């Protein structure tokens, strides 16, 4: 690799860590990926080891640089993007976590959230944070740790504990504990941050009984944020100049800079964001108002819808049902049948997100007959991702009243042409797939590049987006309406799971 300068981007995701090098042309010239384990101590509980997360970042970066035969002198600056809401609490003096990371998918605080709702706090929390009350977000996870880990509450009251999302945890360790920060996009996902006043909400901290001393300093998404001076081989000091939550980073990496531009990222879950510009739109029916990024002193907002199970549905077929050996086999298996054979898969393994926000919903495969086979289940799994995204798209356009200017797709599953075509058919929209699927990684690099002056601004970046394929709807309205109607009935049965089993 001869070009002497790159932006190093780190994408610490739910199922693994990816590190990549981006050149001045905006190309992802090299990347490495390493899976990390998840732990499921009880039904609905999802955890990870914070030290394994940190080690995966360090080893992935070192492996990337070793294979590319470059050193940190060739790195202009670094950017970090991360799985959001995942919660880590550690001791400020020892630097050691006091409990495993509680992953965003974890539903252990469902009862706590129901108590908050019963107290009539839904409107208050929505108005302050733009979020709905749900175990998905960080606040109730912090409270759970303080209430369930021996000695945690006492340490917190003494000011000895630190909370952070994954970006905070990484920066703390990579700066040898000198920086305890969180970028504004990640802060907006904690259910503790006032997205109107752009500060931690004392009212919500009091409601959750969380000491302010635990919380990190909120910083912009793109600026000189820290000097990375620990962990990696052959590093003296490299500036960290970009941080964003993974979905906001993907929106930025897709160059969705204008109001009305939308993206869907197909990862572990599927997340749809539409840029609303400088306007904070308050939506209901399960949509989230969130901060997209802070750039040059200006806040950009977005509306977001969350599908909890997308790629993880395919992983379940691989790891639990074992009807495929690798995730990439799913498309070939799905194409072994002409249609879903009347089979519908509602992958509510950890409840359902937008627009239902029901943590008690459970997964189901419906419409099975003696003639159903692996291909029908595979096809139903792929289609389930598109159906869930379609639910979000329709609600988002209805609630925002913003004309859709562009609809882009990215993420690992966007390489699945069957999924992309079915998404276009069922949603009745043209879809433009990014040539580089890892736009989350690109977004972190772009934010870091602007923060370090590597690029002048978003105008320079707009020309760097490359089209990786277009998909146009070809399904009749009659077929579309019939399929959606059956999907809606299938979802209703999953939502009624708890009632039907009493």
N, C-alpha and C positions, 0 to 999 in steps of 0.2 A: 504494500500500500504506500504509494509515493506522496500523495497529498499530505502536507505536514500538519494540517489542522482539522480537527473534527469537534463536533459536540458529542459528548457521551451522555446517553439517555438510559435511565434505569426505570423499568416498569415492574414494580413488585405487585403481582396479581394474586388472586385467590388460590389458584392451583399451581403457580410457579412464578419464577422471576426471569425476565428477559432483559438483556443489556444490548445496546446497539450503538453504532457509530453513524453519525449523519454528517455528510459533507456540505459544502457551501451551496451546492445545487439542490439541496433538500432531499437527496437520495439516502436511503438506509443502505449503507454500503456493506455492513456486516452486522450480524447479531448472533447471540447465543441464548439458549433457553435451558432452564433447569426446573424440573418439577419439585414441589415441596408437599409434604404430607399434610392431611387434615385429620383431626381426631374427633370422634363422635362418642363421647362418654355416656350420653343418654339420648333417647329419641328426641330429635329436634335440636340437640345441642351440637354446635360446631366450634372447634378450637384449633389453634395452631401454636407451635412453640416459637416465641419471639426470637430466641437465639438461633433456631433453625432458619427463620426468615432472614435475619441479619447475615448468617453464614452463607445463605444462598445468594444474596446480593454480592457479597465480597468474592465468593468463588466464581460466580458467573462473569463478573467484570474482569477478574484476573484471567480467566480462561479466554475471554474475548480478546483481551489485549495481547496475551501470549500467542494466540493463533494468528493474530493479525500482525504480530511482530512490531508493535508500536508501544511507546511508553507514554507516561502522563505529560511529558513535555509537548506532545502532539495534541493534547486536549485543551481546547480553548476554555470550555466551561462544562458544567454538568447540569443535567435536569433530572428530576425525580417525579414519577407519577406512581400512584398506588391504589390498591383496593381501599375503598373508602369505608368509613364507619367502624371498621374492625378496630377493637379497643385493647390497648395495652396500658397497664399501670405498673410503674416500676419505682424502686427506691432511689431517690435522688443522690444518696450518698454512696451506695454500693453499685448503682447502675443495674441491679438485677431485677427482673420482673418478679412481682409477687404472685402472679398467676399467669396461666396461659393467655395468649391473645384470644379474645372472644370475637369470632368472625361475624361479619355483617349478616350472614345467613342464619345465625343462631337465634332460636325462638324461646330461649329460657326465660325471658322477661315478659312473656305474654301476659301473665296474671298481673304483673306490676303495671303494664300499660292499660289493662282493663280498669285497674283502680284509678289511674289518672283520668281515664275517660269518664268513669263514674263520678268523679269529683267535678265534672263539667269543665275540664281544662283543654278540651280539644280546640276550641276557637282561640283561646289565649295562645297556645303553643303554635298553632298555624299562623296566627297574625305576627308573632315575633320571629318565628324561624322559617316559615314557608313550608313546613313539613307536617305530616300527619303523625299522630301518636302511633308508634309501632316499634317492636323489638329490633327492627332493622337498624335503627340509629344508635349513636354511641351513648347517649345520656343514661338510659336505663341499664346499660351494660356496666358503666362506671359504678352506678349505685349498687348493682348486684355484687360486684367485687368488694366494695366497701362493707357491705352487709354480710358477706358470706366467707370472706377470707379472714382467718384469725388474726387479730391485731391491726387489720387494715384501717379501720375507722380511726383508731387512736393515732396511727402514724399520719394519716391524712390531716387530722386536726392539728398536729404538730408541724405541718408544712413539710413533711418528709417524703411525700409521694408525688410523683409526676404522672399525668395522663397524657397520652398521645395517640393519634392515629398512626398508621404505618410511616408516613412521611416524618412525623415527629420523632418516632423511635429510631429511624435510620439516621436522621440528622444528628440527634443526640449522640449516637455512638460514633458516627463518622467525624464528629468534631470533638471527640473525647469529653463529652458532657458540657461543652462550653455554650451550646445553643439549644434552647428548648423552644421550638417554634412550630407553627402550623400555618399553612397557607390559607388564604381566605376561602378558597373553594372547598377545601377539606373541613374548615371550621363550620361552614354553612351546613354540613351534614351531621353535626353532632347532636342536634336538637337542644343546643345550649347557646347558640350564637344568634344575635339579633341582626337579621339581614337588612333591616332598615337603618339602624344606628351604627352598624358595622363594629360591634363590640360584644363581648360576652354579656349575657343577660343575667343580672343579679337576681331578678325575679325567678328565673328558671333554676338557677343554682340553688336558691333557697327552697324551691319546691322539691328538687331532687336531692337536697341535702348533700351537695357536693362543694367542698371548699374551693374558692377561687385560686388558692395557692397551687392547686394541682394543674391548672390549665396553662398551656403554652402561649407564648406571644404570637399574635396573629400578624402575618406578613403578606406582602403582595405575591402574586403568582409569578411575576417576572421582575427581577431586580438583583442586585448583589445581596445575597441572603446569608451566606456563610462561606467559610473556607474549609474545604474538606482536607483533613490532614491525618487521617488514621484509617487503618483497615486494609488498604490496597497495597500491592507491591509497588515499589519504586515511585512513591508519591511524596512530594514535599508539601505542596499546598495547591489545590485546584479550586477555583471559585464555583460555588453552587449558585446558579442564577435563574433557576426555574423550578417551580413545584406546582402541581395541580392534581386533584383527584382524577382517577382514571377516566371517568366519563366526560368530565370537562376537558381533559387533555385530548381525548379523541375528537371532541367537537372542534377544538383548536387545530388539531392535526388534519382534520378534514377541511380546513380553511372555511369553516362556517362562521365567518366574521360578521355577516349581515343579519339583521333581524329578518326572520322568516326562513332561514336556512336550517334544515333539520338533518340529523344523523341518527342511525341506529348502529350500535356496536353489538355484535353477536359474540359474547364471551361465555363465561360460566353462567351468567345471566344475560339478558338482553336489555339494553338501556337506550331509551330514545330521548333526545334533547332537541328542543327548538330554541334557537337564539331569539331572545326578545329585546335585545339591545340594551339601552340604558333604562328601559321601562321594567319595573318590577310588577309583574302581573300576578294577582292573587287568584288562584284557581281553586276549585273544589272537586269533589267526586274522585279524590285519590290522586290527583296530579300534585306534583311538588314544585314550588317556586324555589329556585336555588341560584346561588352565585356561580356564574360561568368562570370568570377570572377577573383579576385586577391587573390592569396594564396601563402604564404611564399615568397613574393616578385616577384612572377611570374604571368604574365597575361595569361589567357586562353581566346581564341576568339571563336565565333560561328557565323554561318549563321542562320538567322531566317526568317520564313515566318509567316504572321499573318492572321488568319481567324477571322473576327470581330464578327460573330454571330454563336455560337454553342449552348451552354446551354441556352442562352438568346432566341434562337428560340423556344425551348421547353417552356420556361417561357411565351413567347408570346401566344402560343397555350393555356396555362393554364389561363393567366390573361386577355387576350384580346378576343380571340375566345371562351374561356371557354369550349373547347371540352374535356379537362381533368381537374380533380380537384387537382391532385398533379403531379409533374413532373415524379415521378416513374411509373405512369400509362401509359406513352407513349409507352413503349415496348409492353405491352399487347394489346393495341389498334392497334399498327402497325402490330402485328401478327394475327390480326383478318382478314387480307386479305393476299392473296398469293404473291402479288407484288404491285408495286406502281400504277397499273392501268393506266399507262401513265401520271401520275401527277408528276410534278417537281416543287420544292419549292426553289427559290433563295432568301435567307434571307438577302437581302441587306438593312436592316433597317437603318444602319448608313453608307451606302456606302459599297464598296467591298475593301478588303485588297489585299494581295499578290495573284496573280501577277498583279492585275488590278490597284490597288490604285486609285479608282475612287470614290470620296466622293459624287458624284451626282447620282450614281446608286441607284435604289430603289427596294425594295422587290417585288416579284411577285410569284404567284402560277399559274402555267400554265398546260395546258392539261386537264382541267376539262371537264367532260361530265355529263349528267344526271345520269350516273351510279356511279359517284365519291361519296365517303362517307368519314366520319371522319377517318376511318382506312387508306385510301389512303393518306390523307393529313398528318396523323401522320407518315406514312412510308416515305413519301417524305421529311418530316422534318428531320427525322433521316438520311436518305440518303444524304441530302444536306450537312450535316456536313462532311461526308466521301468524297463526291465529292470535296468540297472546300479544304480539306486536301490533297487529291490526286493531285490537281493542284499545290499545294506547293511542295509536295514530288518530283514530276517529275522535276520541275524547280530547286529545290535545288540540286538534284543529278547531273543534267546536268551542272549547274553553278560551282559546287565545284570541280568536278573531283576527289572527294574523295570516295573510295569504302565504301559502307555501311557495317559496321561490326555488328551492332545490331540496332533493331528498337523496342522501348519500348513505352507503353501507360500508361497514368495515368489520374487523374482528375475524377470528379464525374460521368461524362457520360461514363467513361471506364467500369463501371459496367454493361452497356447495351450490352448484348451479341450480339444482332442484329446489333448494330452499329459496334462492333468490327469485326464481321464476314464480314459485308459488306465492311468495310475499308480494310480488308485483301483481299477480292475478287477484289475490284475495283482497288486497288493499286498493287496487285499481289506480296505482301510481306508477310513473316511470321511476326506476331506481338506477342510480349511478354508483357502481362499486369502485372503491378506491383500488388503484393498482397495487399499492402497498397496504396489505391487510392490517399491519401493525401501526395504525394511525395514532393509537394511544401513546406509543413510544415516540412517534414523530411529534406529537403535540408537546411532550416534555422537552424534546430537543428544540422545537421552534420557540417555546417560551424562554428556554435557557439562552438560545441564540440571540433573541431580542434583548434579553437582560444583560448580555455581555457585549452587545454591539456587533456581534457576528453578522446579524442582519439588521437593517435599518428600521424595520417595522412590518406590519401586516401587509402593506401594499407590496413589498418585495416578496413576501411569502405566497401571495395569492396565485402567482403564475407557476408555483412549484407543484400544485396538486395534479396528479396524473390519473386519468380514467382507466379503470381496469375492466370495464364491461358495462353494458347497458341492458336493462331488462324492462320489457314493455308488457302491459297486461293484454292477455288474449282470451280470457275467460268471459263467457256470457254473463250478463247480469242475473239471469235465472239460476245458473249453476252457482254463482257466487253467493247469492242470497240463500240458496238451499244449504250449502255447506256451512255458512255462518250460523244459520238457524240451528243446525244440529250441534255445532260446536257450543253455542250458547246453552243448549239443553244439557250437554255433557258437563259444562262448567257448573251449572246449577246443582247437579248431582254431587259434585265434589265439594261444593260449598255446604251442602246439607249432610256431609259425612257424619259429623258429630251427633246431629239429631237422629239420623237414621240408624245409628248403632247403639242408642240408649236402650 
